[in-house]
């Protein structure tokens, strides 16, 4: 079976993990500090706060901004559900925004329609599949209406727009180090911010609301800490982050050359000012492409030994969200397939995926 995604082990992960283990600092420790320092320095951001996962990062940001019951937060209707779930969990209301049908990301025009008609506390642009949202108009609109911008960068680590890293535009921005992500700590996450106030508050909330005085809770908090053991993996992976970026770029170019000229298949648009570091490679299947529907194509590829993923389901398909039908998002949700995309994928395997996909054409 050709897996959909497989983490890249660069070579020093086991050495650093053993060092962390032998130190007996299994929870907090020097590797947590090192990972935070290196990740923040790479992005040129003042504060880097590690967390137990990317979803906790979003929760921590919203909590530190006092977003709660009665507040509304804009989230894209086509995206992984972490942002929408956490907005609901914290007691606020997710307001779903349609996406651009070409880039798959939050549509600034629809976003402005929403904020001009309804009081919105924050927006969470999700950078999807390695692309980057059109951040300049999102920032301008948010400033105009007093909306906090919180980037979800789980799928676009090290991607850039106009030479600037994704995750450096918003007030505070969430990253994921989950196993499938560009840099992994198995499970883990991080927040980047230049705000001294938010940094101080998020670090307090992250550790049960405690600071310098043991067992004294300055405010209600939670346990969102990343362990030293897991941080050691991330620190090792960051030693090769530039190699990671260059190899992903080379792999992406191979996929563009292979799948970019098939009748009935459309690729995600990456604007010319974006330098993507792709997390996965998606294809939009025109219904006229095959006698099989999208889900049947996924099954046929699996039978051939190729694991894939569907595009994200829209929230109106899942009734608990009580979300509206949004045409672009629903169209994408019905027709997108994400192909295997990882650094150890061979040219022969890419060619095999291509040939098996062509077999399913009308």
Helices and strands as residue ranges (DSSP letters): H 13-23, H 30-43, E 47-51, H 54-64, E 72-76, H 82-89, E 93-97, H 108-117, E 122-124, H 135-145, E 148-149, E 160-161, E 164-165, E 172-176, E 189-193, H 196-206, H 228-238, H 241-259, E 265-267, E 274-275, E 281-285, H 294-303, E 309-310, G 315-317, G 319-321, H 327-335, E 336-339, H 347-358
